[in-house]
Amino acid sequence: MVAQLFTALSDARLGSPRQIPDDFLFGAATAAYQIEGAAFEDGRGPSIWDTFSREPGAVAAGQTGDVACDHYHRYRDDVALMKELGLESYRFSVSWARVQPDGVHSNRKGIEFYSRLVDELLGADIKPWLTLYHWDLPQALEDRGGWPSRDTAKRFRDYAMEVYGVLGDRVEVWTTLNEPWCSSFLSYTAGEHAPGRQSLEAGMLASHHLLLGHGLAVEALRAENASLDLGLTLNLTPTQPLDPDSPADLEAAALIDGQTNRWFLDPLFRASYPTDIVEAFRALDPRATEKFEDSVRLGDLESISTPISTLGINYYQGGIVTGSRSLSPELAERIGFNALAIPPLSAPETTRRTSSPLPASRGFSPDTYLPRTAQQWQIDPIMLKHLLLRVHNDYTGPSGTSIYVTENGMAGNDVLTQTESGAAVHDPTREAFLELHLGAALDARDEGADVRGYFYWSFMDNYEWTWGYDMRFGIIYVDYETQRRIPKDSAKLYSRIIASRELNVAPDAGLLVRRGTLLENVPVI
C-alpha cells in the first residue's frame, strides 16, 4: 500500500513549485523524557515514566528512558545539527521532575540545564518553543494523588512560574501542556501510559485538572508578562462516518470526536464540556460522572477558557467509523467495496493489561486500505487540511488564536546503510509523508485557516513510550549504542524545503492518496 503514496506524490508534482510564505515557521519537536537521558544526574527526581517503564510488561522489551539519546550531555551538538538543517524553531519540553524533583522544591542544576539549552538555541538563531509538561509528572506528586487531585493543578501553576522566573527573559513562546488527552484518558483510564491507572473517574478528573492547571498557569504568566505567546497543544483525531447519511455512523463518529477532540476544545474555547459526552459517560458510570461534575467548581471554566495566543495541533492519522459491520447494497455500490475488513493491529509488544481510552465509543473502524506506517497508523494527509479548517472555523478563528502544526510525523523501520560517501538512511516513505502533510497544512492556510507554522515529529529518533526504541520517528537517525547522529534523507529534504521556501506538491494532493481505498468515494466532512 505504500506504493500508492509514491504514486500520489508523483501525480501531484507541479510545473512550478508553490512558494511558502516568509512568515511560515519551520521547526522540529522532541520531549524531555524521550531524549534527555541522565535520569539520575544532577538532582533529577523520578517521574511517573521512570516508575511505569519498570513495571513488567508495560513497555516493549522493558526499555526505559534512562539514557535515551543522551541529549542532556549532547545538546550543543544537537543544536548545531539543527542549525545545519536550517530549523527556525525547536520545540522542546522541560522535565518537571528535573526542575522540581518532588514537585515542589526547586533543583538549581535542573533549571540551569534548560537555561544553557535556551542560550545555545538563541546563539544559533533558533527560536525556543518551550513546553512545560510532556507527561513526566514527578512521581512524588503521583503518590499524592496525581492529576486526579486538584492540588496538582496548583502545583503546576507554581512550577510554571518557577521556570518562567529563570527563562522568561529569553523565551517568548510558552506551551503549558502537550496532549492532555494522552495524560488523562490514555494514562488514567486506559492504563496504557504512565501512571497506568484504569478508571473512568480518574481519567475524567485528570482531564479537568490538567486543563485547570493550564488555565491557572496562563493567568499567572499573563499577569507577569502580557506580551508572552501562550497556549497549549492538543492531539486531535478527526473521525468521519463511513456513510454520512447513516444516523448510526454519524453517532459513532460524534462519540469519538467528542471524547478525543471536543472534550478539550469546548472547555478551552467555549467554557463548557460537551453535554453529549458527559451524558455518555454518565450512562457508563454515574458515580464517576457525578465526581467529575463536583470537581468542576465555580470559576474553573473561566480560568480554563482564558484567551490564548496559540493552539498547537498534533496530527498523526484520521479515523473512519461505522455503526454496522455490514454494508447496505446502496453503500457498497457507492464506495465500491462489498465487505468491510478488520484493520491491522496497531499495538506495542507489551503484556500489561490495558482498557479502552474511549470507553463511550461504539461502532466499527474498518480497514481503509490507506498506506500505513511501521506502527500501522494510516497515512491520510487530506484529513489534516480539513482538521485545521474545522478548528479554525469553529474555535480558534472567532477567538483570534493562531494555529501551528506542532507535531506531525511517522514511524519507520529505518536502516543505517554504508555508502561510498558515508553512512546514510534512506526513508522515502517519510519524505513523501512530510511533503504531502506539509502541503495539506499550506492548503488549509490558503483556504483561510490561520496556520502559521509546522513542526516535524521528531527531530531525532527517541524513546517512543510503550513502544520503547523499536519505532523510529526522527529525521535524524540515532545509533543508540554509539549515540551517533546521522541525518536521514528526509532531513535533507526538509532542509532543502526550508532553504528554498518552495514545495512541489499540488493543492489537495492528499485526495490522490485515497485512490483505490475505502475512502476514495467517501466525502470528507
C-alpha positions in Angstrom: 0.0 0.0 0.0 3.0 2.3 0.5 3.5 2.4 -3.3 0.3 4.4 -3.7 1.8 7.1 -1.6 4.7 7.5 -4.0 2.3 7.4 -7.0 0.1 10.1 -5.4 3.1 12.3 -4.8 4.4 11.8 -8.4 1.0 12.7 -9.8 0.9 15.8 -7.6 4.1 17.3 -8.9 3.8 20.8 -10.4 5.5 22.5 -13.3 6.5 25.3 -10.9 6.7 24.7 -7.1 4.5 26.5 -4.7 6.0 29.4 -2.8 5.9 29.1 1.0 5.2 32.4 2.8 8.2 34.0 4.5 6.3 34.2 7.9 5.6 30.4 7.9 7.7 28.9 10.7 9.6 25.7 10.2 10.7 23.6 13.2 11.0 20.2 14.7 9.9 18.8 18.1 11.1 16.5 20.9 10.2 15.8 24.5 12.4 15.6 27.7 11.9 12.0 28.8 12.2 10.7 25.2 15.6 12.2 24.5 17.4 13.6 27.6 18.6 10.6 29.5 20.6 11.5 32.6 17.7 10.1 34.6 19.6 10.1 37.9 22.0 13.0 37.5 22.2 16.5 39.0 19.3 16.1 41.4 16.6 14.9 39.0 13.8 13.1 40.7 11.9 10.1 39.4 8.9 10.8 37.2 5.9 8.6 36.6 7.6 7.3 33.4 10.7 6.2 35.4 8.3 4.2 37.5 5.9 2.9 34.9 8.7 1.8 32.4 10.0 -0.5 35.1 6.7 -2.3 35.5 6.8 -5.8 34.0 5.2 -5.8 30.6 4.4 -2.1 30.5 7.0 -1.2 27.7 8.3 -3.2 24.8 11.4 -5.1 25.8 11.3 -3.5 29.2 13.1 -0.4 27.9 13.4 2.9 29.8 14.4 6.4 29.1 17.4 6.3 31.5 19.8 7.1 28.7 17.6 7.7 25.6 19.5 9.9 23.2 21.8 11.4 25.9 20.7 14.9 24.9 21.4 16.1 28.4 25.1 15.8 27.6 25.0 16.3 23.8 22.6 19.2 23.5 25.3 21.5 22.0 26.0 19.1 19.2 22.2 18.6 18.7 21.6 22.3 18.4 24.5 22.6 15.9 22.8 20.0 13.8 19.5 21.9 14.0 21.3 25.0 12.7 22.9 23.0 9.9 19.5 21.8 8.8 18.1 25.4 8.9 15.5 24.8 11.5 13.9 28.1 12.5 12.4 26.9 15.8 12.9 24.0 18.2 10.0 22.7 20.3 11.3 21.0 23.4 9.8 20.2 26.8 11.1 20.9 30.3 11.2 17.9 32.7 9.1 18.8 35.8 11.0 16.1 37.7 14.3 17.7 36.8 13.3 21.2 37.8 11.3 20.2 40.9 12.3 16.6 41.9 9.5 16.3 44.4 7.0 18.5 42.5 7.5 21.4 45.0 11.1 22.3 45.8 13.5 23.6 43.1 16.6 22.0 41.8 19.1 24.6 40.6 21.1 22.2 38.4 17.9 21.1 36.7 16.7 24.5 35.6 20.3 25.5 34.7 20.3 22.8 32.0 17.4 24.5 30.3 19.0 27.9 30.6 22.1 26.6 28.8 19.9 24.9 26.1 18.0 28.2 25.5 21.2 30.2 25.2 22.5 27.6 22.8 19.4 27.9 20.6 19.4 31.7 20.6 23.1 31.7 19.7 22.2 29.5 16.7 19.3 31.9 15.8 16.7 29.2 16.5 13.5 30.2 18.3 13.0 28.3 21.6 9.4 26.8 21.7 9.0 25.7 25.3 6.5 23.1 26.6 6.1 22.9 30.3 4.5 19.5 30.5 5.0 16.5 28.2 3.8 13.7 30.5 6.7 13.3 33.0 4.9 14.2 36.3 7.1 13.9 39.3 6.4 10.5 41.0 6.1 12.3 44.3 3.0 14.2 43.0 1.5 11.0 41.7 2.0 9.5 45.1 -0.1 12.4 46.5 -2.9 11.8 44.0 -1.5 12.8 40.6 -3.6 14.6 38.1 -6.9 13.4 39.5 -6.1 15.6 42.5 -6.9 19.3 42.3 -3.8 20.1 44.2 -1.7 19.0 41.2 -3.1 21.8 39.1 -2.0 24.4 41.7 1.4 22.8 41.8 1.7 23.0 38.1 1.0 26.8 38.2 3.8 27.2 40.7 6.1 25.1 38.6 5.3 27.2 35.6 6.2 30.4 37.4 9.4 28.9 38.6 10.5 28.0 35.1 9.4 31.5 33.9 11.4 33.2 36.6 14.6 31.7 35.1 13.8 31.6 31.4 11.2 34.3 30.9 13.7 36.9 29.8 14.7 34.8 26.8 11.7 32.5 25.9 8.7 34.1 24.2 6.6 31.0 23.4 5.2 29.0 26.3 3.1 25.9 25.8 1.5 24.7 29.0 0.5 21.1 28.1 1.2 18.6 25.4 -1.7 16.3 24.5 -3.8 16.3 27.7 -5.9 13.5 26.2 -2.9 11.2 26.5 -2.0 12.3 30.0 -5.6 11.8 31.2 -7.7 9.2 29.4 -4.8 7.2 27.9 -2.9 7.2 31.2 -5.6 7.2 33.9 -8.5 5.4 32.2 -6.8 3.0 29.7 -3.7 2.5 31.8 -1.6 2.3 28.6 0.7 5.2 29.6 2.1 6.2 32.9 1.0 6.0 35.7 -1.1 3.1 34.3 -4.3 3.5 36.3 -7.6 2.2 34.8 -10.5 4.2 35.9 -13.0 6.4 34.1 -13.3 8.6 37.2 -9.6 9.1 37.4 -9.4 9.9 33.7 -12.2 12.5 33.8 -10.8 14.1 36.9 -7.3 14.2 35.4 -8.5 15.8 32.2 -10.2 18.6 34.2 -7.3 19.2 36.5 -4.9 19.3 33.5 -7.0 21.9 31.9 -7.3 23.8 35.2 -3.6 23.7 35.6 -3.3 25.1 32.1 -5.7 27.9 32.9 -4.1 28.8 36.2 -0.6 28.9 34.6 -1.8 31.1 31.7 -3.4 33.5 34.1 -0.3 33.7 36.2 2.1 34.0 33.2 -0.1 36.6 31.5 -0.2 38.7 34.7 3.6 38.6 34.8 4.2 39.4 31.2 1.3 40.3 28.8 3.4 40.0 25.7 4.1 36.3 26.0 2.8 33.9 23.3 0.8 31.4 25.5 -1.0 28.3 24.5 -1.2 24.5 24.7 -1.0 21.6 22.3 -3.8 19.1 21.6 -3.6 15.8 19.7 -6.7 15.8 17.6 -8.1 12.9 15.7 -10.6 13.7 13.0 -13.1 10.9 12.6 -15.6 10.7 9.8 -18.6 8.4 9.3 -18.3 5.9 6.6 -21.8 6.8 5.5 -22.7 10.4 6.2 -26.4 9.6 5.6 -26.5 7.0 8.3 -27.6 8.1 11.8 -25.7 5.2 13.4 -22.5 6.2 11.6 -22.9 9.8 12.5 -23.4 9.0 16.1 -20.4 6.7 16.2 -18.2 9.4 14.7 -19.6 12.0 17.1 -18.8 9.9 20.2 -15.1 9.5 19.1 -14.9 13.2 18.1 -16.4 14.2 21.5 -14.0 12.1 23.6 -10.8 13.0 21.7 -11.4 16.5 20.4 -14.4 18.4 21.8 -13.7 17.3 25.4 -10.7 19.6 25.3 -11.6 22.2 22.6 -15.0 23.1 24.1 -13.8 24.0 27.6 -10.8 25.9 26.2 -12.8 28.0 23.7 -16.5 27.7 24.9 -16.1 27.3 28.7 -18.1 24.1 28.8 -17.7 20.4 28.4 -19.7 18.7 25.6 -23.0 17.6 27.0 -23.4 14.6 24.8 -20.1 13.1 26.1 -20.9 13.9 29.7 -24.2 12.0 29.3 -22.4 9.1 27.5 -20.0 8.9 30.5 -22.9 9.1 32.9 -24.5 6.1 31.2 -21.3 4.1 31.8 -20.6 5.2 35.3 -23.0 7.6 37.1 -20.8 7.9 40.2 -17.7 8.8 38.2 -19.6 11.4 36.3 -21.0 12.9 39.5 -17.5 13.1 40.9 -16.3 14.9 37.8 -19.2 17.4 37.9 -18.4 18.1 41.5 -14.8 18.7 40.6 -15.7 21.5 38.2 -16.0 24.3 40.6 -17.2 27.9 40.2 -14.6 29.8 38.2 -12.8 26.8 36.8 -14.1 27.0 33.3 -13.4 30.8 33.3 -9.8 30.0 34.1 -9.6 27.2 31.5 -11.0 29.4 28.8 -8.6 32.3 29.5 -7.7 33.5 26.0 -4.5 32.0 24.5 -2.3 33.3 21.7 -1.6 29.9 20.0 -3.1 26.5 19.7 -0.7 23.7 18.8 -2.3 20.8 16.9 -0.6 17.4 16.7 -1.9 15.2 13.8 -0.9 11.7 13.1 -3.9 10.0 11.5 -7.6 10.3 11.0 -10.3 7.7 11.5 -13.3 6.2 9.9 -16.2 4.6 11.8 -19.4 2.9 11.0 -22.3 1.8 13.1 -22.5 -1.6 11.3 -20.1 -4.2 10.2 -22.2 -4.9 7.1 -22.7 -2.8 4.1 -26.1 -2.0 2.5 -26.3 -2.6 -1.2 -26.6 1.1 -1.8 -23.5 2.0 0.3 -21.5 -0.9 -1.2 -22.2 0.4 -4.7 -21.4 4.0 -3.7 -18.0 3.2 -2.2 -17.0 0.3 -4.5 -16.5 -2.3 -1.7 -18.7 -5.3 -0.9 -17.4 -6.0 2.6 -15.5 -4.4 5.5 -12.3 -5.8 6.8 -10.6 -5.7 10.2 -7.6 -3.3 10.1 -4.1 -4.4 11.0 -3.2 -4.5 14.7 -1.5 -1.4 16.0 0.0 -2.1 19.4 3.4 -2.4 21.0 4.6 -5.8 22.2 3.6 -5.4 25.8 1.9 -7.8 28.2 0.4 -5.4 30.8 -3.4 -5.4 30.7 -5.0 -2.2 29.5 -8.5 -0.8 28.9 -10.1 1.4 26.2 -9.2 5.1 26.4 -12.5 5.8 24.6 -14.9 4.0 26.9 -18.1 5.6 25.5 -17.4 4.7 21.9 -19.3 2.2 19.8 -19.2 1.2 16.2 -16.6 -0.4 14.0 -13.5 1.1 12.4 -12.7 -0.9 9.3 -9.5 -1.2 7.3 -9.4 1.7 4.9 -6.6 0.3 2.7 -4.7 3.5 3.0 -0.9 3.4 3.2 0.3 2.7 6.8 3.4 3.5 8.9 5.5 0.9 10.7 3.1 1.3 13.7 0.2 0.6 11.3 -1.1 4.1 11.6 -2.9 5.1 8.4 -1.5 7.9 6.3 -4.3 10.3 5.3 -2.9 13.8 4.6 -6.2 15.3 3.4 -7.7 14.9 6.9 -5.0 17.3 8.3 -6.3 20.0 6.0 -9.9 19.5 7.0 -9.0 19.3 10.7 -7.2 22.6 10.5 -10.1 24.3 8.7 -12.6 22.9 11.2 -10.6 24.1 14.2 -10.1 27.5 12.7 -13.7 27.9 11.7 -15.3 26.6 14.9 -12.8 27.5 17.6 -9.6 29.5 17.0 -10.8 31.9 14.3 -13.5 33.5 16.3 -11.1 33.9 19.3 -8.2 35.3 17.2 -6.0 32.4 18.2 -3.3 31.3 15.7 -2.6 27.6 14.8 0.7 25.8 14.5 1.0 22.1 13.5 3.3 21.2 16.4 3.7 17.5 15.7 3.3 15.5 12.5 5.4 12.5 11.7 5.6 8.8 11.1 7.4 5.8 12.5 9.6 3.8 10.2 11.8 0.7 10.3 14.8 2.8 9.3 18.1 1.0 8.5 21.5 2.5 8.6 23.5 1.7 5.4 27.1 2.4 4.3 27.6 4.1 1.0 30.7 5.4 -0.8 30.1 8.8 0.7 29.5 7.5 4.3 26.6 6.4 6.5 23.1 7.0 5.1 19.5 6.3 5.9 17.1 6.2 3.0 13.5 6.8 4.2 11.4 7.6 1.0 8.1 6.9 2.8 8.8 9.6 5.4 9.9 12.0 2.6 6.5 11.5 0.9 4.7 11.8 4.2 6.4 15.1 5.0 5.7 16.7 1.6 2.1 15.6 1.5 1.3 16.7 5.1 3.1 20.0 4.7 1.1 20.6 1.6 -2.1 19.9 3.5 -1.2 22.4 6.1 -0.4 25.0 3.4 -3.7 24.1 1.7 -5.6 24.9 4.9 -3.8 28.2 5.2 -4.6 29.1 1.6 -8.3 28.4 2.3 -8.3 30.8 5.3 -7.1 28.9 8.4 -4.6 30.9 10.4 -1.9 28.3 10.2 1.5 29.8 10.9 4.0 27.0 11.1 4.9 23.3 11.0 7.0 21.2 13.4 8.1 17.8 12.3 8.0 15.0 14.9 10.6 14.2 15.7 13.9 15.9 15.3 15.6 12.6 16.1 14.8 9.0 16.9 13.9 8.6 20.5 12.2 6.6 23.2 8.7 6.1 21.9 6.9 5.5 25.2 5.4 2.0 25.3 7.0 1.1 22.0 10.4 1.6 23.5 13.1 2.1 20.9 11.5 -0.1 18.2 9.9 2.8 16.3 11.9 5.5 14.7 10.2 8.8 14.1 13.1 11.1 13.6 14.6 12.8 10.6 17.9 12.3 12.4 18.9 8.6 12.9 20.3 7.8 16.3 22.6 4.9 16.8 21.8 4.1 20.4 24.9 2.1 21.0 27.3 5.0 20.0 24.8 7.9 20.2 26.0 8.9 16.7 23.5 11.1 14.8 23.0 10.6 11.1 20.7 12.9 9.0 18.2 10.8 7.1 17.2 11.6 3.5 14.1 13.2 5.0 16.2 15.6 7.0 18.0 16.7 3.8 14.7 17.1 2.0 13.3 19.2 4.9 16.4 21.3 4.9 16.0 22.0 1.2 12.4 22.9 1.6 13.2 25.4 4.4 16.1 26.9 2.4 14.2 27.3 -0.8 10.8 28.0 0.8 9.2 26.0 -2.1 7.1 22.9 -2.1 6.4 20.9 -5.3 3.1 19.5 -4.3 -0.3 20.4 -5.8 -3.2 21.5 -3.7 -5.3 18.7 -2.3 -2.7 16.1 -3.2 -4.0 14.1 -0.2 -7.1 13.1 -2.2 -4.7 11.2 -4.6 -3.6 9.1 -1.6 -7.2 7.9 -1.2 -7.5 6.5 -4.8 -8.4 2.8 -4.7 -9.1 2.9 -1.0 -12.3 2.5 1.0 -12.3 6.3 1.3 -12.0 7.2 -2.3 -15.7 7.8 -2.7 -16.4 8.8 1.0 -16.8 12.6 1.3 -14.5 14.3 3.9 -16.7 16.1 6.4 
